[in-house]
Amino acid sequence: MADAYIVETARTAGGRRGGALRGWHPADLGAEVLNALVTRSGIDASVIDDVIVGCVSQGGEQAFAFGRNCVLASDLPQSIPAVTIDRQCGSSQQAVQFAAQAVMSGTQDIVIAMGVESMSRVPMGSNVSLYAKAGIGEGPFSDRIAAKYGTKNFSQFIGAEMVAKKHGFNREQLDRYALESHRRAVSARDSGAFDDEIVPLQVEGGMHTRDEGIRDDATLDSISNVKLLDPDGMISAANASQICDGAAGVLVVSEAALKKYNLTPKARIVNLTVTAGDPVIMLEEPLPATDRALQRAGMKIGDIDLFEVNEAFAPIPLAWLKHTGADPEKLNVNGGAIALGHPLGASGARLMTTLVHSLHARGKKYGLQTMCEGGGIANVTIIEAV
């Protein structure tokens, strides 16, 4: 089968809810990433075959062929098609995998995979809650699903608590992990590790070039004093990912396109895997998904140099580490969503952007990215830096 290559990556710096990016329409956020990918790669935008955009809360400003609206707001010609997909938190990682599959199949040569989410302007879950408030429908889970699984309350918060308890973690371990996420993000930001990733955006007061969620003053005491979401549980806002506004994208091309347009690859895609499991515990699926991806790639966990495991909640990467036996020093080396934020549909492409840059910065070869996703799904992508 033909190879697929990542030529360029880009992301906005994360914005807190109601923060620096509150004035940006989400289509315009996506447009800026599209423009940056074209400019940085030097490609003629007219040769792009497709744009695949991940977005979770597809309502309001993120509705009505949202991916297409990102293209229309950009400098790309109107002849470039686009589509919007939802695989929950893994939406833009799936966009990368769909782009790679299109290239590897030979049906397309140049595809942009992207994700956008403005959680300030289109609040999380509003595409469900507004219908409920209007008395329209009975929600996304039918009686048949409820009968099969014994609940209609499929909650990521409950799932995170279940994972923490199943794998034997306590709150202090979760809080210490959260603190380390901030420490690594501070170090990465201050060393300039994010500089080449980020697309500067004009905001009130200047240019937005720094992730707003990073807490320089985070301590174990400050994290441990944050109120628990469930008084009998372990999850708090401080050891969970931050609500965030942002966009990220990846330019994926074929070997033929590399030669034809004189493009320089940053990474080769080695393996694409997606699996699904229990939708109640929901967030544990990256564990078996990683096993399957490594098996399919003919690799072992020790063959991988860097890992990006989305920090939706602290117990997820901790459970993943415990299950795989991976070296914690190779995991989320520049911090994760606890510090940087989790702009839902954009996070998959954000993690891939950081992974590609981190491999090159450290002179490493193989990277693995995985995400837990609503419904008990997980994507795994393995790449080789070139």
N, C-alpha and C positions, 0 to 999 in steps of 0.2 A: 504494500500500500504506500502511496505517496506520503511525503512528510509535510507537516505544517509548521511554519515558523512565526515567532513573534518578532516583529520588526521595531515596534515602538509601543511605549506605554505612557500614560499620563493620568494624573488625578488632580482634583482640587484639594486644597487643605480643608479638613473637616470644620464645619460650623456648628456650634451649639444650638439647641432649640431656641429660637428667637434671637440668635446671635448675629454674627457678622454677615451671614448669607441669607438672612431673612428677607432682604429686598430683591433677591434673585428669583425670577420665575424658573421653575425646574427645567423647562425646555431650553432656556438660555444657558443654564448650567451645563446641560448636555452639549449644547452647541459649542461652548468654549473648549470642551474636551475634544470634540470632533476637529475643531480648527487646529488645536495644538497637535493632534496626532498627524494631521496632514502636513503642517508646517515643519514639525520636527523630523518627519521621515523624508520630506522633500518630494513626496509622490504627487502626481497629478490627480486631483480629487475625482476627476471624471472617470477614472478607470476603476473606482471602487464598485464592487459587485453588489454589496448589501451592507446594511447596518442592523445589528441585532442589539436591542436595548432591554436590559433587565430592569424591572420596576415592580415593587410589591403593591403599594397602595395606588392602584390605577383608578383614580377618581379625581374630580375637580381639575386642577391644573395639570394633573398627570393622566388625564383621560383622553379619549378621542384620538386614537392612533398616536400615542405619545412619542414613540420612537420616530415616527415620521415628522412630528412637530420639532423634535430636536434637529433633524436634518434641515427643515425649513427655516429654523432660526439661525442656522450656521452659514458658513461661507461655501459649503458644498453645493454643487449644482442641484437643481430640483429633480434632475433625472436619477438621482441616487435613491433607491428604495430603502425602506426600513420596516422593522417589525418589533413589537413589544412582547416580552415574555415574562412569565411569573413562575419561578420555582422558589418562592419565598426568599429566605436570606441568601440562597445560592443562585439567585436569578442571573447575575452577571457572570458568575463562574460558569453557569450553564450556557450563557451567551458565548463565552470563550470556547466552550466545548462544541457548541453548534457551529461556530465559525470554523473551528479546526476540522470538524467532520465534513463541512462543505468543501474545504480546501483539499482534504485528504481523499475525498471521493472523486475529485477532478471536475466537479460541477461548477465550482467558482474558484477564483484565484486570489482575490483581495477582499477581505471582509473585516469590518470593524465590529468588535464586540464591546459593549459598553453597559454601564449601569448608572442610573440616576435616582436619587430620592431626596426630596425636600420634606423632611419630617416636621419642619416648622409650618409650611404652607399647606401640606396635605398630611395631617396627623395620622400616626400609625393606627390602623384599624378603622379609619373613617369610612372606607368603602364598605364596611359592614355596619358600623354603628349608626350612620346616617339613615340607612335603610330601615334599621330597627326602630329608630326614633320616628320615622315616617309611617311605621306600621306596614311596611312592604315586606312580605315574605316571612319566613321563619328562621332565617339564618343559613349558614353554609352547610350545617350538618343535619342530614335528614334523619327521620325516625329509624330508617333501616340501618344507618351507620350507628346510631345510638344503641339500637338493639344488639348490634354485633360487638360493640366495644364497651357497652355498659355506661356510656356517658356521652354527653354533648359538650362537655367542658374540656376540650383539647387545648391545654394551656402550656405554653413554653415555660412559664414560671413554675408550674407544678412539675413539669418534666425536668427542669434544672434541679429542683429539690430532690426528685426521685433519683437522678443520676448521682448527686452528692451522697445520698444515703446508701445507695447500692454499692458505691465504690469506697465507702468508709471514710469520707472526708468530714472534717469539722469546720466550723466557721473560721477559726483562726487560720487554717490552711488556705481557705478561699480568700481571706483578706490579705494574707501574705502574698498570694499570687497576684492579686490586684495591685498591691503596692509595687511589685516587681515590674508589672506592665507599665506603670507610670515612670518608674526609674529608667527603664530601657528606652521609653519614648523620649524622655527628657534628654538622655544621652545622645540618642539618634538625631533629634532636632538640633541640639547645640553643636554637634559635630558636622552638621550639614548633610547628613545622610539622606534627608528628604528633599533637599533642594532641587535635584534634577527630576524628581517625580512630579513636583507640584506645578500646576498652571496658576499663575497669579491672577487674581480677580479684583477688579475695582470695587471697593465697598466704601461706605461712609467712614471717612477718616483716613483713607489711604488704600493700600493694596493688601489683600488677604492672602498671606503666604504661609501661615502657621496654623497647625491644628489647634483649635480652641479648647479641646477637651483635656489636654495634657495638664496635670496638676503638679507644678514644681514643688509645692509645699505639702504634698501627700505624705502622711505618716501612717504607721500601723494604728495608732490611737485614733486619728481622724477617720480612717476607713472603718475601724471597728465600732465607732460611735454612731455610724449611720443606721437609722431605723431599719429593722428587718421588714421585708414585704409581708411575711407571715411570722407572727410572734413565736411560733413553734418551729420555724424553719431556720435556714442558714443564708438565704439569698437576700441581699440588699442592693440598693441602687449603686453602691460603691464597688461591689464585686460582680457587677453585671455590665454589659456594654452600654455605652452612652447613646442616647438619642442624638441624631446627627444629620446635618444636611451635607450633601456632597455628590460628586460624580467622578467616574473613573472609566478609562477605556484602554483597549488593547488592539493593535493592528496586526491581523493574522494574514499571512500570505503563503502561496505555494512556492516551491523551488523554482518553477518556471518564472514566476513573477519576480523573484529575487534577481534572476539573471536579466530578464527583459527590462526591468526598471532600475537596475543597478542599486538594489537595496541591500542594506547591511543587517543581517539577523542578530538579534540579541539572545534568542533561545529557540530550541527545537522542542516541540511537544512530543513527549515520550508515551504517555498513557492518558486515556480519558475513561473515567469510571463513574457510574452513578448507581446507587443501590437504595433500597427502601426497607424499612422494618417497622417496628411497633410505633404507631402514631400516638400512643398515650405517653410513654416515657419520651418519645419523640426525638430528643436531642442526642441520643447515644449512637446514632447510626454512623458517624465518622469512624468509629472503631472497626466494625466489620468491613466498612467500605475501604478503609486503608489496607486491611489484610488482602482484600480482593484485588485492589489496584497493584499492590506489590507482587502478588502471585502472577497476575496477568502480564506484568512488565518483566517478570523473571528477576526480580530484585529483592533484597532484604532491607530491613529498616536501617541497618548500618551503612547501606550504600548511599543513602540520602544525606546531603550536606546541610540543608536548611529546610525547616518546616514552617508553614503558615497555617495555623489551626485557628479558626475564627473564635474569638473570645466572647461569644454571645453571653455566656455566664462562666465564671471561673471554674466550676466543676467539669466543664466540657474538655478544655485542653488538659486539665489534670487527669481526668479519666482516660483520655487518649494517651497521655504519657505512660500511665500505669499499665494500660493494655498493651501498648506497642513496645515498651522498654526503650523508647527513644531517649537520646541525650537531651535533657532540658535546656542545655546551653545552646542547642541548635534550634530551639522553638521560639518563634515570634521574637527574633533577636532585636527588633526595633520597637518592641511593644505591640500591643494589639488593640482590639476594639474597646477594651475597658478604659484605655487611655485616649485612643485616637478617635473613638466613636464608631458607630455601626449604622451607616446610612442604608440599611436594608438592601434594596436592589442594587446598590452601587458597591457593596462590600466585596463581592467576589472579584471584581476587576481591580479594586483597591488592593486587596491582598496579592493578586497576581503582579500588579505594578511594583509593590514593595518587594516581592520575592525575586523578581527579575533583577531589580537594582541591587538588592542585597547580595545575590550570587556574584554579580560582577564586582561589587565593591570589595568582597572578601576573596575573590579569586577562586570561588567554589564552582562545582559542576552541576550537581543534581538538586532540585528542589521539589517539594511536595506541598500541595495546598489542599485543604479540605474544610468543609463547612457543614455544620448541623443546620437542618432546614425544617420548617413547618411541615407537618404530615409524616414525620419520621423518615425523611429522605436525606441523603448526603452525596455530594459530589467530591471526587478526588481527581486532581490533575497533577501529573508529574512532568517536569520540564528539565531540559538540559541546557545550561548556559553555553553559548557559542560566541 
